[in-house]
């Protein structure tokens, strides 16, 4: 379970670009982990595009951006290429990392109860400490809020 001020739960996941990413290997950089429900849906596309559009600002602040969903690497590769995302997307098809960060929640889809990813973002500092988390994220203005939080850590 995540807790602000504590070390962020470590993981290794397959990522776009034919690589595996291990969180603990990113020490020395800030990391923004953003969990999103599904590739190629309107809200997830807008969120990814906002991170893309502010990518250079995050980079200047020594910050790595990683998007995580349950989608396959193939779907991720297409989504990343289509929208020219300059950051990697990670596939958590068995929900291991989603459960570590407690983002799998009951949602209402067209009147049916389903379990899915609740849009959430986590800011981890250069020492691997979880500094801030955002749950039930609304896309509008979110990336700017995350960027401001990175500026002050």
C-alpha positions as CSV (number, residue, x, y, z in Angstrom):
1,X,0.0,0.0,0.0
2,X,1.3,3.4,-0.9
3,X,1.9,6.0,1.7
4,X,3.2,9.6,1.2
5,X,6.6,10.1,2.8
6,X,7.5,6.4,2.5
7,X,9.5,4.6,-0.2
8,X,7.4,4.0,-3.3
9,X,6.7,0.3,-3.9
10,X,9.2,-1.1,-6.4
11,X,8.3,-3.0,-9.5
12,X,9.5,-4.1,-12.9
13,X,7.1,-4.0,-15.9
14,X,7.4,-4.5,-19.6
15,X,7.5,-1.2,-21.5
16,X,7.2,0.2,-24.9
17,X,10.5,0.2,-26.9
18,X,11.1,-3.5,-26.1
19,X,12.4,-2.8,-22.6
20,X,11.5,-3.6,-19.0
21,X,11.5,-0.7,-16.5
22,X,12.3,-1.1,-12.8
23,X,11.3,1.8,-10.6
24,X,14.3,1.5,-8.3
25,X,16.7,1.9,-11.2
26,X,15.3,5.4,-11.8
27,X,16.7,6.7,-8.5
28,X,18.4,10.0,-9.1
29,X,15.4,11.2,-11.1
30,X,11.9,12.3,-10.1
31,X,9.3,9.9,-11.4
32,X,5.7,10.6,-12.3
33,X,3.7,7.4,-12.5
34,X,0.3,8.0,-14.1
35,X,-2.2,5.1,-14.1
36,X,-5.0,5.4,-16.7
37,X,-7.9,3.1,-17.6
38,X,-7.4,2.4,-21.3
39,X,-5.4,3.3,-24.5
40,X,-7.2,5.2,-27.2
41,X,-10.1,6.4,-25.0
42,X,-10.9,10.2,-25.0
43,X,-9.9,11.0,-21.4
44,X,-6.7,8.8,-21.5
45,X,-5.7,10.3,-24.9
46,X,-6.2,13.9,-23.5
47,X,-4.1,13.0,-20.4
48,X,-1.3,11.5,-22.4
49,X,-1.3,14.4,-24.8
50,X,-1.1,16.9,-21.9
51,X,2.0,15.0,-20.5
52,X,3.4,15.0,-24.0
53,X,2.9,18.7,-24.4
54,X,4.6,19.5,-21.1
55,X,7.3,16.8,-21.5
56,X,10.2,19.3,-22.1
57,X,9.3,21.1,-18.8
58,X,9.3,17.8,-16.8
59,X,12.6,16.8,-18.5
60,X,14.2,20.1,-17.4
61,X,13.2,19.2,-13.8
62,X,14.9,15.8,-14.1
63,X,11.6,14.0,-14.1
64,X,10.7,10.7,-15.9
65,X,7.1,10.2,-16.9
66,X,5.6,6.7,-17.1
67,X,2.1,5.8,-18.1
68,X,0.7,2.5,-16.8
69,X,-2.5,0.6,-17.8
70,X,-3.6,-3.0,-18.2
71,X,-3.4,-2.8,-22.0
72,X,-1.0,-5.0,-24.0
73,X,2.4,-3.8,-25.2
74,X,1.1,-3.9,-28.8
75,X,-1.8,-1.6,-28.0
76,X,0.7,0.7,-26.0
77,X,3.1,0.8,-29.0
78,X,0.3,1.9,-31.3
79,X,-1.1,4.4,-28.8
80,X,2.4,5.9,-28.2
81,X,3.2,6.2,-31.9
82,X,-0.2,7.6,-32.9
83,X,0.1,10.5,-30.4
84,X,3.9,10.8,-30.5
85,X,4.3,10.3,-26.7
86,X,8.0,10.9,-25.8
87,X,7.7,8.8,-22.7
88,X,7.2,5.0,-22.1
89,X,4.0,3.2,-21.5
90,X,4.1,0.2,-19.2
91,X,1.8,-2.9,-19.4
92,X,0.4,-4.2,-16.1
93,X,-1.8,-6.9,-17.7
94,X,-2.0,-8.9,-14.4
95,X,-2.6,-5.8,-12.3
96,X,0.3,-6.5,-10.0
97,X,1.5,-2.9,-9.9
98,X,-2.1,-1.5,-10.0
99,X,-2.7,-3.5,-6.8
100,X,0.6,-2.3,-5.2
101,X,-0.6,1.3,-5.8
102,X,-4.2,0.5,-5.0
103,X,-5.7,1.9,-8.2
104,X,-8.1,-1.0,-9.0
105,X,-11.6,0.2,-8.0
106,X,-15.2,-0.7,-8.6
107,X,-16.5,1.5,-11.4
108,X,-19.9,1.9,-13.0
109,X,-19.8,1.3,-16.8
110,X,-23.2,1.7,-18.5
111,X,-25.0,0.6,-15.4
112,X,-22.8,-2.4,-14.7
113,X,-20.3,-2.7,-11.8
114,X,-16.8,-3.5,-13.1
115,X,-13.3,-3.4,-11.6
116,X,-11.0,-1.0,-13.4
117,X,-8.2,1.5,-13.0
118,X,-9.1,4.7,-11.2
119,X,-7.2,7.5,-12.9
120,X,-4.4,8.2,-10.4
121,X,-0.9,9.8,-10.4
122,X,2.0,9.4,-8.1
123,X,5.0,11.7,-7.7
124,X,8.2,10.0,-6.5
125,X,11.3,12.0,-5.7
126,X,15.0,11.3,-6.6
127,X,15.4,9.2,-3.5
128,X,12.5,6.9,-4.4
129,X,10.1,8.5,-1.8
130,X,6.5,8.9,-2.6
131,X,5.9,12.7,-2.3
132,X,2.4,13.2,-3.6
133,X,-0.5,11.2,-5.0
134,X,-3.6,12.2,-6.9
135,X,-6.7,9.9,-6.9
136,X,-9.9,10.2,-8.9
137,X,-8.0,12.5,-11.3
138,X,-9.9,14.8,-13.6
139,X,-7.8,15.4,-16.8
140,X,-8.4,19.1,-17.2
141,X,-5.5,21.0,-15.5
142,X,-4.1,17.9,-13.9
143,X,-0.7,17.8,-15.7
144,X,-0.1,21.4,-14.8
145,X,-0.8,20.6,-11.2
146,X,1.7,17.7,-11.3
147,X,4.3,19.9,-12.9
148,X,3.9,22.5,-10.2
149,X,4.3,19.8,-7.5
150,X,7.6,18.7,-9.2
151,X,8.9,22.3,-9.1
152,X,8.5,22.4,-5.3
153,X,9.9,19.0,-4.3
